Amino acid sequence: MEYRKLPHGNERIGVLGLGMGGIQNTKPEEIQAVIEKAIENGINFFDLCAGGKSVYEPFGRAIAKNREKVYFQLHFGAIYKENGEYGWSRDLKTIKDTFEWELKALNTDYVDFGFLHCVDEESDIEDIKRNKILDYVKSLKEKGIVKHIGFSSHTPSVAHKLLDTGIMDMMMFSINPAYDLECGDEYGIGTTNERAELFRRCEKDGVGISVMKPFHGGQLLQDNTSPFRKALTKNQCIKYCLDRPAVLSVVPGVRNLKDLDELLAYPSSTQEERDYSVIASFTPDKALGHCVYCNHCQPCPAGIDIGIVNKYYDLSLAGDKMAHDHYDKLKVKAGACLKCGHCNRRCPFKVDQQNKMQKIAKYFSK
């Protein structure tokens, strides 16, 4: 398992996490077995939203011996009805009661990430402030009961306003090729450029991203449901998400041990099995001419990591002051380009990488 460090903390988070949405109808003993097997295989990051009441106690039993090695998100605003079904609320007392119940059911006295839940519209921000929900979460952080504050959203413009507060350590956002290339559903909000700009800002601000909906609700995994009319694999979708700036962990949902076993194939998958460059043929009007860091151009005869060079360049343009330092630490920089044309011939997105390497080398030399 690969691990990535939370910028505003010391936590090292596995790139493959687990969401609990979908597992609520599974027997408690199998829920516990899923979590225990996930931990045994290096997964240490979980999202408990939308799983339903039935998930909490089995989850708590599963992490009991590994609590300090496991990180999870609880959402302030996600609540559970009398029958255990997931719902949501902006009522402070209801949210407080839910959080107290969650801690008791999980047999823990703290949560790693306290998220403002489903902040998709500006009115949601107003409600969270007016109803003192944000103040409540901030007070919990001051007491050490919440270690990090974050939020979940589907809307770039709203996400920017939350980032403006300067208190966010983590954002949960919907990322997949369909959403990012404007071929998704009503949750794929924002243009290709708006979404890319948000991810770059998170990287600049040190806000990590946990990814929801990496498979577009499973639609990307079948020809007849994919908006591209061509299926992708889970490995391709996961790798696509992990290549976006600021992404720490992809958090797909599972229903049972079989689903978990399918996800656990990712850490040992090959570069070829993860290659998602086929998306260039799906939406050429959105994708062509822009590097998406897929590294399909590799291997570079000069040894340049073309994808990472492009990423640092894009982040620097977005105002990330650390991007220049990261670029400087590369063993082989853009100026080493041999102008052989190998990358141009291989790039499925038709990026003129040969000339771009010269442009990037000149930019960073300043």
C-alpha positions as CSV (number, residue, x, y, z in Angstrom):
1,M,0.0,0.0,0.0
2,E,1.2,3.5,-0.8
3,Y,0.7,6.1,1.9
4,R,0.5,9.9,1.5
5,K,1.0,12.4,4.3
6,L,-1.7,14.8,5.3
7,P,-0.2,18.3,4.7
8,H,-1.7,19.8,7.9
9,G,-0.7,16.9,10.1
10,N,1.5,13.8,10.5
11,E,-1.0,11.2,9.5
12,R,0.1,8.9,6.6
13,I,-3.0,7.9,4.8
14,G,-3.4,4.9,2.5
15,V,-4.2,5.8,-1.1
16,L,-6.9,3.2,-1.1
17,G,-9.6,3.8,1.6
18,L,-13.1,2.4,2.1
19,G,-16.5,4.0,2.2
20,M,-19.3,2.4,4.3
21,G,-22.2,3.5,2.0
22,G,-23.6,0.3,0.6
23,I,-22.5,-2.1,3.4
24,Q,-25.5,-1.4,5.8
25,N,-27.5,-4.4,4.6
26,T,-24.7,-6.8,5.3
27,K,-24.6,-8.9,8.4
28,P,-22.7,-7.4,11.3
29,E,-20.1,-10.2,11.4
30,E,-19.3,-9.7,7.8
31,I,-19.0,-5.9,8.2
32,Q,-16.5,-6.5,11.0
33,A,-14.7,-9.0,8.8
34,V,-14.5,-6.5,5.9
35,I,-12.9,-3.9,8.1
36,E,-10.5,-6.3,9.8
37,K,-9.3,-7.6,6.4
38,A,-9.0,-4.1,5.0
39,I,-6.7,-3.1,7.9
40,E,-4.7,-6.4,7.6
41,N,-4.1,-5.4,3.9
42,G,-2.9,-1.9,4.7
43,I,-6.1,0.2,4.4
44,N,-6.2,2.7,7.2
45,F,-8.7,5.4,6.0
46,F,-12.5,5.1,6.2
47,D,-15.5,7.2,5.6
48,L,-18.6,6.3,7.7
49,C,-21.1,8.6,6.0
50,A,-24.3,7.0,4.7
51,G,-23.6,3.6,6.1
52,G,-26.5,3.5,8.4
53,K,-26.6,2.8,12.2
54,S,-25.9,-0.9,11.7
55,V,-22.3,-0.2,10.6
56,Y,-21.0,1.6,13.7
57,E,-20.7,-1.1,16.3
58,P,-19.1,-3.7,14.0
59,F,-16.7,-1.0,12.8
60,G,-15.9,-0.1,16.4
61,R,-15.1,-3.7,17.2
62,A,-13.0,-4.1,14.1
63,I,-10.7,-1.1,14.9
64,A,-10.5,-1.6,18.7
65,K,-7.0,-3.1,18.6
66,N,-5.8,-0.6,15.9
67,R,-7.5,2.6,16.9
68,E,-4.4,4.8,16.7
69,K,-3.4,3.3,13.3
70,V,-6.8,3.9,11.8
71,Y,-8.3,7.3,10.5
72,F,-11.9,7.9,9.7
73,Q,-14.3,10.7,8.7
74,L,-17.5,11.5,10.6
75,H,-19.9,14.0,9.0
76,F,-21.6,16.7,11.1
77,G,-25.0,16.8,9.4
78,A,-25.3,13.1,8.5
79,I,-27.8,11.6,10.9
80,Y,-29.7,8.3,11.3
81,K,-33.4,7.8,11.6
82,E,-35.1,5.5,14.1
83,N,-34.9,2.6,11.7
84,G,-31.2,3.2,11.2
85,E,-31.5,4.7,7.8
86,Y,-29.2,7.5,6.8
87,G,-30.5,11.1,6.6
88,W,-29.2,14.6,7.0
89,S,-29.9,17.7,9.2
90,R,-28.8,21.2,9.9
91,D,-30.3,21.2,13.5
92,L,-27.5,21.6,16.0
93,K,-29.1,19.5,18.8
94,T,-29.8,16.7,16.4
95,I,-26.2,16.8,15.2
96,K,-24.8,16.9,18.7
97,D,-27.0,13.9,19.8
98,T,-25.8,12.0,16.7
99,F,-22.1,12.7,17.3
100,E,-22.4,11.6,20.9
101,W,-24.1,8.4,19.9
102,E,-21.4,7.8,17.2
103,L,-18.5,8.1,19.6
104,K,-20.3,5.7,22.0
105,A,-21.1,3.1,19.3
106,L,-17.5,3.3,17.9
107,N,-16.1,3.0,21.5
108,T,-13.8,5.9,20.9
109,D,-13.4,9.4,22.5
110,Y,-12.2,11.2,19.3
111,V,-12.6,11.4,15.6
112,D,-9.8,12.0,13.2
113,F,-11.7,14.1,10.7
114,G,-14.9,16.0,11.5
115,F,-16.6,17.0,8.3
116,L,-19.2,19.6,7.5
117,H,-21.6,17.4,5.6
118,C,-22.7,17.9,2.0
119,V,-22.1,21.6,1.6
120,D,-23.2,22.0,-2.0
121,E,-24.9,25.4,-2.0
122,E,-24.0,28.8,-0.5
123,S,-27.2,28.5,1.6
124,D,-25.6,25.5,3.2
125,I,-22.7,27.6,4.4
126,E,-25.2,30.2,5.8
127,D,-27.1,27.4,7.6
128,I,-23.9,26.0,9.1
129,K,-22.9,29.3,10.4
130,R,-26.3,30.5,11.6
131,N,-27.1,27.3,13.4
132,K,-23.7,27.3,15.1
133,I,-22.6,24.0,13.6
134,L,-19.3,25.4,12.5
135,D,-18.7,26.8,15.9
136,Y,-19.5,23.5,17.5
137,V,-17.0,21.6,15.3
138,K,-14.3,24.2,16.0
139,S,-14.9,23.9,19.7
140,L,-14.5,20.1,19.4
141,K,-11.2,20.6,17.7
142,E,-10.0,22.9,20.4
143,K,-10.8,20.2,22.9
144,G,-9.0,17.5,20.8
145,I,-12.1,15.5,20.2
146,V,-11.9,16.4,16.5
147,K,-8.4,16.2,15.2
148,H,-9.0,17.8,11.8
149,I,-11.8,19.8,10.2
150,G,-13.0,19.1,6.7
151,F,-16.0,19.2,4.5
152,S,-17.7,17.3,1.7
153,S,-19.1,19.0,-1.4
154,H,-19.9,18.5,-5.0
155,T,-19.6,22.2,-6.0
156,P,-16.3,24.0,-6.8
157,S,-17.6,27.5,-6.2
158,V,-18.9,26.6,-2.8
159,A,-15.8,24.6,-1.9
160,H,-13.7,27.7,-2.6
161,K,-15.7,29.6,-0.1
162,L,-15.0,27.0,2.6
163,L,-11.3,26.9,1.7
164,D,-11.3,30.7,2.2
165,T,-12.0,30.2,5.9
166,G,-8.4,28.9,6.3
167,I,-9.4,26.2,8.8
168,M,-9.9,23.2,6.5
169,D,-7.5,20.3,6.5
170,M,-9.4,17.9,4.3
171,M,-12.1,18.0,1.5
172,M,-14.2,15.1,0.3
173,F,-15.1,15.6,-3.3
174,S,-16.5,13.7,-6.2
175,I,-13.8,12.9,-8.8
176,N,-13.9,10.6,-11.8
177,P,-13.3,11.0,-15.5
178,A,-17.0,11.4,-16.3
179,Y,-17.4,14.3,-13.9
180,D,-14.1,16.0,-14.7
181,L,-14.7,15.8,-18.4
182,E,-18.3,17.1,-18.1
183,C,-19.9,13.8,-19.0
184,G,-21.4,13.1,-15.6
185,D,-24.7,13.6,-13.8
186,E,-26.1,16.4,-11.6
187,Y,-23.3,15.8,-9.1
188,G,-20.5,16.4,-11.6
189,I,-20.8,20.1,-11.0
190,G,-18.3,22.6,-12.6
191,T,-16.5,22.7,-15.9
192,T,-13.3,20.8,-16.6
193,N,-11.2,23.8,-15.8
194,E,-13.1,24.8,-12.7
195,R,-12.7,21.4,-11.2
196,A,-9.0,21.3,-12.1
197,E,-8.5,24.7,-10.6
198,L,-10.1,23.6,-7.3
199,F,-7.8,20.5,-7.0
200,R,-4.8,22.7,-7.7
201,R,-5.9,25.2,-5.0
202,C,-6.2,22.4,-2.5
203,E,-2.7,21.3,-3.3
204,K,-1.5,24.9,-2.9
205,D,-3.3,25.4,0.4
206,G,-2.3,22.0,1.8
207,V,-5.8,20.7,2.0
208,G,-6.0,16.9,1.3
209,I,-8.7,15.4,-0.8
210,S,-10.6,12.1,-0.1
211,V,-12.4,11.0,-3.2
212,M,-16.0,9.9,-3.3
213,K,-17.8,8.4,-6.4
214,P,-14.6,7.3,-8.1
215,F,-16.6,4.8,-10.3
216,H,-19.4,7.2,-11.0
217,G,-21.8,5.1,-9.0
218,G,-20.5,2.0,-10.8
219,Q,-21.6,3.4,-14.2
220,L,-18.0,3.7,-15.5
221,L,-17.5,0.0,-15.0
222,Q,-19.9,-1.2,-17.7
223,D,-20.2,-0.3,-21.4
224,N,-23.9,0.1,-21.3
225,T,-24.0,2.5,-18.4
226,S,-20.8,4.5,-18.9
227,P,-21.4,7.9,-20.4
228,F,-18.5,7.2,-22.7
229,R,-20.1,3.9,-23.9
230,K,-16.8,2.2,-23.0
231,A,-16.1,0.6,-19.6
232,L,-13.1,1.5,-17.5
233,T,-11.7,-0.8,-14.8
234,K,-11.6,-0.1,-11.1
235,N,-7.8,0.1,-11.3
236,Q,-8.0,2.7,-14.0
237,C,-10.5,4.8,-12.1
238,I,-8.5,4.7,-8.9
239,K,-5.3,5.6,-10.6
240,Y,-7.0,8.5,-12.4
241,C,-8.2,9.9,-9.1
242,L,-4.8,9.5,-7.4
243,D,-3.2,11.5,-10.2
244,R,-5.3,14.6,-9.5
245,P,-3.5,17.2,-7.3
246,A,-4.0,17.1,-3.6
247,V,-5.7,13.6,-3.6
248,L,-4.7,11.5,-0.6
249,S,-7.1,8.6,-0.7
250,V,-9.8,7.2,-3.0
251,V,-12.7,6.0,-0.8
252,P,-15.0,3.6,-2.8
253,G,-17.9,1.9,-1.1
254,V,-18.1,-1.8,-0.6
255,R,-21.0,-4.2,0.2
256,N,-19.1,-7.3,1.3
257,L,-15.8,-9.2,1.3
258,K,-16.1,-9.9,-2.4
259,D,-16.1,-6.2,-3.2
260,L,-13.2,-5.6,-0.9
261,D,-11.2,-8.4,-2.6
262,E,-11.7,-6.7,-5.9
263,L,-10.4,-3.4,-4.6
264,L,-7.4,-5.0,-2.9
265,A,-6.1,-6.0,-6.4
266,Y,-5.1,-2.3,-6.9
267,P,-1.9,-2.2,-4.8
268,S,-0.4,-5.1,-6.8
269,S,-1.7,-4.0,-10.2
270,T,0.7,-3.2,-13.0
271,Q,1.3,0.2,-14.7
272,E,-0.5,-1.2,-17.8
273,E,-3.5,-2.2,-15.7
274,R,-3.8,1.3,-14.3
275,D,-3.3,3.1,-17.6
276,Y,-6.4,5.3,-18.1
277,S,-5.2,7.1,-21.2
278,V,-8.0,5.6,-23.2
279,I,-10.2,8.4,-21.9
280,A,-8.6,10.7,-24.5
281,S,-10.6,8.9,-27.1
282,F,-13.9,9.5,-25.2
283,T,-14.0,13.2,-25.0
284,P,-11.5,14.8,-27.4
285,D,-13.1,18.2,-27.2
286,K,-12.6,18.4,-23.5
287,A,-9.3,16.5,-23.0
288,L,-7.1,17.1,-26.0
289,G,-4.2,19.5,-25.6
290,H,-4.1,19.3,-21.8
291,C,-1.7,17.1,-19.8
292,V,-3.6,15.0,-17.3
293,Y,-0.4,13.5,-15.8
294,C,-1.2,10.0,-17.0
295,N,2.5,9.3,-18.0
296,H,1.4,7.3,-21.0
297,C,4.4,9.1,-22.7
298,Q,6.8,7.1,-20.6
299,P,9.5,5.9,-20.8
300,C,11.3,9.2,-21.6
301,P,14.7,8.5,-23.2
302,A,16.1,11.4,-21.1
303,G,14.6,10.1,-17.9
304,I,12.1,13.0,-17.4
305,D,9.0,12.3,-15.4
306,I,6.9,14.2,-17.8
307,G,3.6,13.9,-15.8
308,I,5.1,15.2,-12.5
309,V,6.9,18.0,-14.3
310,N,3.6,19.1,-15.8
311,K,1.9,18.9,-12.4
312,Y,4.5,21.1,-10.7
313,Y,4.2,23.6,-13.5
314,D,0.4,23.7,-13.3
315,L,0.6,24.0,-9.5
316,S,3.1,26.8,-9.7
317,L,1.0,28.7,-12.1
318,A,-1.9,28.3,-9.6
319,G,0.2,30.0,-6.9
320,D,1.6,27.0,-5.0
321,K,4.9,28.3,-3.6
322,M,6.2,24.9,-2.8
323,A,5.9,23.6,-6.4
324,H,9.1,25.3,-7.4
325,D,11.0,23.6,-4.6
326,H,9.5,20.3,-5.5
327,Y,10.6,20.8,-9.1
328,D,14.1,21.8,-8.0
329,K,14.4,18.5,-6.2
330,L,13.8,16.4,-9.4
331,K,16.8,14.5,-10.5
332,V,16.0,15.1,-14.1
333,K,14.3,18.4,-15.1
334,A,12.5,19.6,-18.2
335,G,15.7,21.1,-19.6
336,A,17.1,17.6,-20.2
337,C,14.6,17.1,-23.1
338,L,16.4,15.5,-26.1
339,K,13.7,16.8,-28.5
340,C,13.4,13.3,-29.8
341,G,9.6,13.5,-30.2
342,H,9.0,10.2,-28.3
343,C,6.5,11.8,-25.9
344,N,4.6,13.6,-28.6
345,R,4.1,10.4,-30.5
346,R,2.8,8.5,-27.5
347,C,0.7,11.2,-25.9
348,P,-3.0,10.2,-26.3
349,F,-4.1,13.7,-25.4
350,K,-2.1,15.3,-28.3
351,V,0.0,17.5,-26.0
352,D,3.1,18.9,-27.6
353,Q,5.2,17.8,-24.7
354,Q,8.5,18.4,-26.6
355,N,7.9,22.1,-26.8
356,K,6.2,22.2,-23.4
357,M,9.4,20.9,-21.8
358,Q,11.3,23.8,-23.2
359,K,8.6,26.2,-21.9
360,I,8.6,24.7,-18.5
361,A,12.4,24.7,-18.2
362,K,12.4,28.4,-19.1
363,Y,9.7,29.1,-16.6
364,F,11.4,27.5,-13.7
365,S,14.8,28.9,-14.6
366,K,13.4,32.3,-13.7
